[in-house]
């Protein structure tokens, strides 16, 4: 099981370009433009929803449900700011963070 805090720490500490979280695939970190799968299990629908819930406000989650997409800035541990884009992929949530 992935933790958003751990994933964002990895993204920040490695100076990665981005993070991709899609149901049915392991987490992917983008380093110097090259996507690399992290060692770990495929993300489940429940896990994807939980990962988003850990960083999104109620209003942001409502916007995702109503419009199928939401984009916002997430401030991580007062060290870094990330652009988060979540969108509905069929019945599941896909998340990309830069």
N, C-alpha and C positions, 0 to 999 in steps of 0.2 A: 504494500500500500504506500502510495506517495503522500508526502506532506507538502503543502504549498510553501510553507516556510523554508523547508529544506531545498525545494526546487528553486525558489527565488534566491536563496543564499548561494546556491551553485551557479545560477545565472550571473549574479553580481560578482562573485569571487573569481569566476573564470573569465570574466569580461566577454561573455557570450553575446551574440547578436540577437538571440531569441530563444523562445521555448514554445514547443507545440504539444498540445495535449488533445488527443482525439481518441474517442472510444474505440476499443478493439486493437489499439496499437500501444506500445510502450511510449513513455515520454521521450520527446526528441529535443535535444539541445542543438542550437545552430552556432557553430564556431567558425569564424572567418568565412561565412557564407555556406559552409558545408553542414548539412543536417546529420546528426549522429544519434542513434538510438541509445538511450540509457539502459543499462542492464536492469531488468526488472519485468514484472508482469504487464500484460496489456491493461489499459485503463478500462474499468467497468463503467456502465452508465451511472451507477450510484456514486462512484468515486469522482467522476467528472463533475457531477452536480455539487458534491461536497467540496471539491477543490474551489469551484467558483464561489460557493457560499462563504468560504473562509476569507475571501477578499472583497466581495461585492456587497454593496448596501442593499437594503430591501428595495429601494427605488430602482437601482440598477438591475436587479433580478426581475422586477416587474416589467421594466422596459424590454428586457430580453424575451420574456413570455409574450408581450404584446406585439413586438415588432420583429422578433426573430434574430435580432442583433443588438449588441450594446458595446460601446467603446468608452473607456474611462482611464484616468490616471490613478495608479495605485502607488502610494508612498510606502516603501519597504524599510522598516527599522530606522527611519530618519537618515538613511544612507543613500538610497537610490530611489528614483521614480521610474515606473514602468508604464508603458501603454498596454492596456489589456483590451483585447477584442474577443468577445465571446459571441458565438452564433449557434443557432439551432441547426443541427445536421440530422435530418429526419426527426426522431424523437429525442435525440441526445444533444448534449452541449459540447461544442468544440471550443478550445481556448488557445489563443496565440498571444504571447507576451513578448514585447520588445522594449 
